[in-house]
Amino acid sequence: MIRIAPTVLATAAIVAVVPAASQAAAPVVKPRASTGLAGSITPESATLTGAVDPGGAPTNYRFEFGTTTKYGLKTPRTSAGFGVSPVAATGGLGGLKSATLYHYRIVASNRKGTVRGKDRTFKTPRQPLGFAVAANPSAVAFGGTTTIAGTLGGTGSAGRQVRLEQNPWPYTAGFQPVGNVLLTTATGGFSFPVLGLGINTQYRVSTTDKTPTVSDVVGTQVGVVVTTNVKRRVKKGNTLRFSGRVRPAKVGEQVGVQRLSGTAWKTLKGSRTRTGTAEYANYATRVTIRKSGTYRVFVTVADGSLQGLPGSSVRISLRR
């Protein structure tokens, strides 16, 4: 009898998965910091650079800066992360003084301590001189007063000599100095009063240097002064005599009697100024009054030496 031997089954090998040994955590150390160069330097601002190695722990950095190695100023704290390799660091500065040498360094901190980069310097460039100037008021009546005022900005603007120059209508003579030379204030301010304006005039302000800095041109408009004499009540359809004087004595200029119609002035009658005295011209004209309302006399100056202006408005009423 043939006996069949039982099949021997190979036992499947069970492979045990052994966890890999955990990497040892890198030790936390003080950060390392390196002060870099300053860039984007203007008279009032700059950007500081550097590098920070956090040393494996959350790390912040800032820049200290000032005009000496005592610094005294600093940028806000910024995170450098918690890695173990250097990262770039930057800090923006504003409100700096022109033509000034500044010291700076980077400072980094984590729980292991604080480190400081080496001291570096940069110098802001000079701020070119420049004027801001205006006339106040820019429109005045004949014989009135204005002020030409403003500031001189830039490096060396304080205590600097400046002068006022004028170029009266017709603006062909060129600018000539007028009045006294002034010194600017500690903030570069100046103010030139101008009295007795008699004609449209351009003004500018300049330094007294060999190569002067010159402001933009500002203009003043000088208007004629008109006085008006007229009765305030009249029968409808009757005429009223408008008369008065015009300063300065501009003879032959157009005179218009106007009535306010809605929001616009309507010219009813015209005439011209005539000889009066050396100081003023005269005018007179008669106008038929058909409506109650507000009236005025407007004088136009044709040559552009002065601004045409109206006299005071007058309320005229019809009577029965």
BELSUL-V944585 format. One record per backbone hydrogen bond with DSSP energy under -1.0 kcal/mol. NH is the residue of the N-H (numbers start at 1). CO is the residue of the C=O. E is the energy in kcal/mol with one decimal. If there is no record, write none. Layout:
nh=NH co=CO e=E
nh=NH co=CO e=E
This chain:
nh=29 co=55 e=-2.0
nh=32 co=53 e=-2.0
nh=34 co=51 e=-2.6
nh=36 co=49 e=-2.6
nh=39 co=47 e=-3.2
nh=42 co=45 e=-2.9
nh=46 co=93 e=-1.5
nh=47 co=39 e=-2.9
nh=48 co=91 e=-3.3
nh=50 co=89 e=-1.7
nh=51 co=34 e=-2.1
nh=52 co=87 e=-2.6
nh=53 co=32 e=-2.9
nh=56 co=83 e=-3.0
nh=59 co=81 e=-2.2
nh=60 co=109 e=-2.2
nh=61 co=78 e=-2.6
nh=62 co=107 e=-2.1
nh=64 co=105 e=-2.5
nh=65 co=73 e=-2.7
nh=66 co=103 e=-1.9
nh=71 co=68 e=-1.7
nh=73 co=65 e=-1.9
nh=75 co=63 e=-2.3
nh=78 co=61 e=-2.4
nh=80 co=59 e=-3.4
nh=87 co=52 e=-2.6
nh=89 co=50 e=-2.6
nh=91 co=48 e=-2.0
nh=93 co=46 e=-3.2
nh=96 co=44 e=-2.5
nh=99 co=125 e=-1.3
nh=102 co=122 e=-3.3
nh=103 co=66 e=-3.6
nh=104 co=120 e=-2.3
nh=105 co=64 e=-1.8
nh=107 co=62 e=-2.8
nh=108 co=115 e=-2.4
nh=109 co=60 e=-2.7
nh=110 co=113 e=-2.3
nh=113 co=110 e=-1.7
nh=115 co=108 e=-2.8
nh=117 co=106 e=-3.5
nh=120 co=104 e=-2.6
nh=122 co=102 e=-1.9
nh=124 co=100 e=-2.4
nh=130 co=153 e=-1.9
nh=132 co=151 e=-2.3
nh=134 co=149 e=-2.3
nh=136 co=147 e=-2.3
nh=140 co=221 e=-2.6
nh=142 co=223 e=-2.6
nh=143 co=197 e=-4.1
nh=144 co=141 e=-2.4
nh=146 co=194 e=-2.2
nh=148 co=192 e=-2.9
nh=149 co=134 e=-2.2
nh=150 co=190 e=-1.9
nh=151 co=132 e=-2.2
nh=152 co=188 e=-2.5
nh=153 co=130 e=-3.3
nh=155 co=127 e=-2.5
nh=157 co=154 e=-1.4
nh=162 co=182 e=-2.7
nh=163 co=206 e=-2.6
nh=165 co=204 e=-2.9
nh=166 co=176 e=-2.6
nh=167 co=202 e=-2.6
nh=169 co=200 e=-2.6
nh=171 co=168 e=-2.4
nh=176 co=166 e=-2.2
nh=178 co=164 e=-2.5
nh=182 co=162 e=-2.8
nh=184 co=160 e=-2.2
nh=185 co=189 e=-2.0
nh=188 co=185 e=-2.0
nh=190 co=150 e=-1.9
nh=192 co=148 e=-2.9
nh=194 co=146 e=-3.1
nh=197 co=144 e=-2.8
nh=200 co=305 e=-2.8
nh=201 co=220 e=-1.5
nh=202 co=167 e=-1.9
nh=203 co=218 e=-3.2
nh=204 co=165 e=-2.0
nh=206 co=163 e=-2.1
nh=207 co=213 e=-2.1
nh=208 co=161 e=-1.2
nh=215 co=205 e=-2.9
nh=218 co=203 e=-2.7
nh=220 co=201 e=-2.6
nh=221 co=138 e=-3.1
nh=223 co=140 e=-2.9
nh=224 co=307 e=-2.1
nh=225 co=247 e=-2.9
nh=227 co=245 e=-2.3
nh=229 co=243 e=-3.3
nh=234 co=317 e=-1.8
nh=237 co=289 e=-3.0
nh=238 co=235 e=-2.2
nh=240 co=287 e=-2.6
nh=242 co=285 e=-3.1
nh=243 co=229 e=-1.8
nh=244 co=283 e=-1.9
nh=246 co=281 e=-2.6
nh=247 co=225 e=-2.4
nh=250 co=248 e=-2.4
nh=252 co=273 e=-1.8
nh=255 co=271 e=-3.1
nh=256 co=298 e=-2.7
nh=257 co=269 e=-3.0
nh=258 co=296 e=-3.1
nh=259 co=266 e=-2.6
nh=260 co=294 e=-2.6
nh=261 co=264 e=-3.7
nh=264 co=261 e=-1.9
nh=266 co=259 e=-3.1
nh=268 co=257 e=-3.3
nh=269 co=257 e=-1.1
nh=271 co=255 e=-2.5
nh=273 co=253 e=-2.3
nh=274 co=282 e=-3.1
nh=277 co=280 e=-3.0
nh=281 co=246 e=-2.6
nh=282 co=274 e=-2.6
nh=283 co=244 e=-1.7
nh=285 co=242 e=-2.4
nh=287 co=240 e=-2.5
nh=289 co=238 e=-3.1
nh=293 co=316 e=-2.5
nh=295 co=314 e=-3.2
nh=296 co=258 e=-2.1
nh=298 co=256 e=-2.9
nh=299 co=309 e=-2.0
nh=300 co=254 e=-2.2
nh=307 co=222 e=-3.0
nh=311 co=297 e=-2.6
nh=314 co=295 e=-3.2
nh=316 co=293 e=-3.0
nh=317 co=232 e=-2.7
nh=319 co=234 e=-1.8
